[in-house]
Every structure is written in C-alpha cells, then in structure tokens.
Amino acid sequence: MRQAAKTRDQFHYFLPIQTRWSDNDLYGHVNNVTYYSYFDTAANALLIEKANFDIHQSPIIGLVVDSACSFLHELSYPEIIDVGVTISRIGNSSLTYELAIFKFGQETASAQGHFIHVFVDRETRKSTPIPSEMRSALRHYLSHDIT
C-alpha cells in the first residue's frame, strides 16, 4: 500500500540542495542511494546549525542504525530540492528523524522516510546519553503529529 505523501507543513527545518550531474543514473533520474545522502546531509545540517554539534571535535558521534525511504516521484538533475526534517522521537541516546524531499515549489513530498541516529562515545563506540544542551536545542524540532 502506497503511503500518502507528506506535506511541507509537517516539517520544522528545511535544507535546500542542488542536485548534481553525478546524482543521475543511466535511466536519467536521481539514483535511489542518493536520496539517503540527501537525508544524511539534512539531518546532520540540523544538528550542526541548530544544536551547535561539532562533527569534528565532539566527544560523541551519531551513528545511523536504521533508515528507510519511500520513492513517490522521481527527481533528476538539474533540480533544486528542499529536504524537510522533523524529529519524531528524542530518546536517551537516540534521535528519530522524519524526512521528506520536496521539489522546488512543490507542497507534497517526492520521497519520504526516516533516519535514526544513536549517539556513541567517539572512541569507545559505546552508547551515550544525548547532552542536555543538544536535547534542549532539538526540542523545537520535535513533532508528535507526523504520521
């Protein structure tokens, strides 16, 4: 059963991305693995821009433990897309993001999915709680009404 397309109003953060020539595959559209790259870029941009997460120096890092994407409408080069991000769950050591990719000027998603980061110690790779400063900064992006 096909999911209903999510709409822009369900997301709290947007990252514009220009598709690249190399994103297209032999069939003339963005290859499916590239959508995950867009998701990863947007989730990390949210952390960097809104929670002051230092990806190079932080004693913790976020590892992706689960992800999914539903493809609704194809994308191709050249297009500018917006990747919408909202957080559906803040756990002790994990963040669950809901993400959607919108073509420029479109209200409904061309692709949508989720992404889960588990935060671990950079050196030991053992699970570690999300710092309170990060947790506070990300609460603004928390949504309980995304389905």
Secondary structure as a PSIPRED ss2 file (coil, helix, strand):
# PSIPRED VFORMAT (PSIPRED V4.0)

   1 M C   1.000  0.000  0.000
   2 R C   1.000  0.000  0.000
   3 Q C   1.000  0.000  0.000
   4 A C   1.000  0.000  0.000
   5 A C   1.000  0.000  0.000
   6 K C   1.000  0.000  0.000
   7 T E   0.000  0.000  1.000
   8 R H   0.000  1.000  0.000
   9 D H   0.000  1.000  0.000
  10 Q H   0.000  1.000  0.000
  11 F C   1.000  0.000  0.000
  12 H C   1.000  0.000  0.000
  13 Y E   0.000  0.000  1.000
  14 F E   0.000  0.000  1.000
  15 L E   0.000  0.000  1.000
  16 P E   0.000  0.000  1.000
  17 I E   0.000  0.000  1.000
  18 Q E   0.000  0.000  1.000
  19 T C   1.000  0.000  0.000
  20 R C   1.000  0.000  0.000
  21 W H   0.000  1.000  0.000
  22 S H   0.000  1.000  0.000
  23 D H   0.000  1.000  0.000
  24 N E   0.000  0.000  1.000
  25 D C   1.000  0.000  0.000
  26 L C   1.000  0.000  0.000
  27 Y C   1.000  0.000  0.000
  28 G C   1.000  0.000  0.000
  29 H C   1.000  0.000  0.000
  30 V E   0.000  0.000  1.000
  31 N C   1.000  0.000  0.000
  32 N H   0.000  1.000  0.000
  33 V H   0.000  1.000  0.000
  34 T H   0.000  1.000  0.000
  35 Y H   0.000  1.000  0.000
  36 Y H   0.000  1.000  0.000
  37 S H   0.000  1.000  0.000
  38 Y H   0.000  1.000  0.000
  39 F H   0.000  1.000  0.000
  40 D H   0.000  1.000  0.000
  41 T H   0.000  1.000  0.000
  42 A H   0.000  1.000  0.000
  43 A H   0.000  1.000  0.000
  44 N H   0.000  1.000  0.000
  45 A H   0.000  1.000  0.000
  46 L H   0.000  1.000  0.000
  47 L H   0.000  1.000  0.000
  48 I H   0.000  1.000  0.000
  49 E H   0.000  1.000  0.000
  50 K H   0.000  1.000  0.000
  51 A H   0.000  1.000  0.000
  52 N C   1.000  0.000  0.000
  53 F C   1.000  0.000  0.000
  54 D C   1.000  0.000  0.000
  55 I C   1.000  0.000  0.000
  56 H C   1.000  0.000  0.000
  57 Q C   1.000  0.000  0.000
  58 S C   1.000  0.000  0.000
  59 P C   1.000  0.000  0.000
  60 I E   0.000  0.000  1.000
  61 I E   0.000  0.000  1.000
  62 G E   0.000  0.000  1.000
  63 L E   0.000  0.000  1.000
  64 V E   0.000  0.000  1.000
  65 V E   0.000  0.000  1.000
  66 D E   0.000  0.000  1.000
  67 S E   0.000  0.000  1.000
  68 A E   0.000  0.000  1.000
  69 C E   0.000  0.000  1.000
  70 S E   0.000  0.000  1.000
  71 F E   0.000  0.000  1.000
  72 L C   1.000  0.000  0.000
  73 H C   1.000  0.000  0.000
  74 E C   1.000  0.000  0.000
  75 L C   1.000  0.000  0.000
  76 S C   1.000  0.000  0.000
  77 Y C   1.000  0.000  0.000
  78 P C   1.000  0.000  0.000
  79 E C   1.000  0.000  0.000
  80 I E   0.000  0.000  1.000
  81 I E   0.000  0.000  1.000
  82 D E   0.000  0.000  1.000
  83 V E   0.000  0.000  1.000
  84 G E   0.000  0.000  1.000
  85 V E   0.000  0.000  1.000
  86 T E   0.000  0.000  1.000
  87 I E   0.000  0.000  1.000
  88 S E   0.000  0.000  1.000
  89 R E   0.000  0.000  1.000
  90 I E   0.000  0.000  1.000
  91 G C   1.000  0.000  0.000
  92 N C   1.000  0.000  0.000
  93 S C   1.000  0.000  0.000
  94 S E   0.000  0.000  1.000
  95 L E   0.000  0.000  1.000
  96 T E   0.000  0.000  1.000
  97 Y E   0.000  0.000  1.000
  98 E E   0.000  0.000  1.000
  99 L E   0.000  0.000  1.000
 100 A E   0.000  0.000  1.000
 101 I E   0.000  0.000  1.000
 102 F E   0.000  0.000  1.000
 103 K E   0.000  0.000  1.000
 104 F C   1.000  0.000  0.000
 105 G C   1.000  0.000  0.000
 106 Q C   1.000  0.000  0.000
 107 E C   1.000  0.000  0.000
 108 T E   0.000  0.000  1.000
 109 A C   1.000  0.000  0.000
 110 S C   1.000  0.000  0.000
 111 A E   0.000  0.000  1.000
 112 Q E   0.000  0.000  1.000
 113 G E   0.000  0.000  1.000
 114 H E   0.000  0.000  1.000
 115 F E   0.000  0.000  1.000
 116 I E   0.000  0.000  1.000
 117 H E   0.000  0.000  1.000
 118 V E   0.000  0.000  1.000
 119 F E   0.000  0.000  1.000
 120 V E   0.000  0.000  1.000
 121 D E   0.000  0.000  1.000
 122 R C   1.000  0.000  0.000
 123 E C   1.000  0.000  0.000
 124 T C   1.000  0.000  0.000
 125 R C   1.000  0.000  0.000
 126 K C   1.000  0.000  0.000
 127 S E   0.000  0.000  1.000
 128 T C   1.000  0.000  0.000
 129 P C   1.000  0.000  0.000
 130 I C   1.000  0.000  0.000
 131 P C   1.000  0.000  0.000
 132 S H   0.000  1.000  0.000
 133 E H   0.000  1.000  0.000
 134 M H   0.000  1.000  0.000
 135 R H   0.000  1.000  0.000
 136 S H   0.000  1.000  0.000
 137 A H   0.000  1.000  0.000
 138 L H   0.000  1.000  0.000
 139 R H   0.000  1.000  0.000
 140 H H   0.000  1.000  0.000
 141 Y H   0.000  1.000  0.000
 142 L E   0.000  0.000  1.000
 143 S C   1.000  0.000  0.000
 144 H C   1.000  0.000  0.000
 145 D C   1.000  0.000  0.000
 146 I C   1.000  0.000  0.000
 147 T C   1.000  0.000  0.000
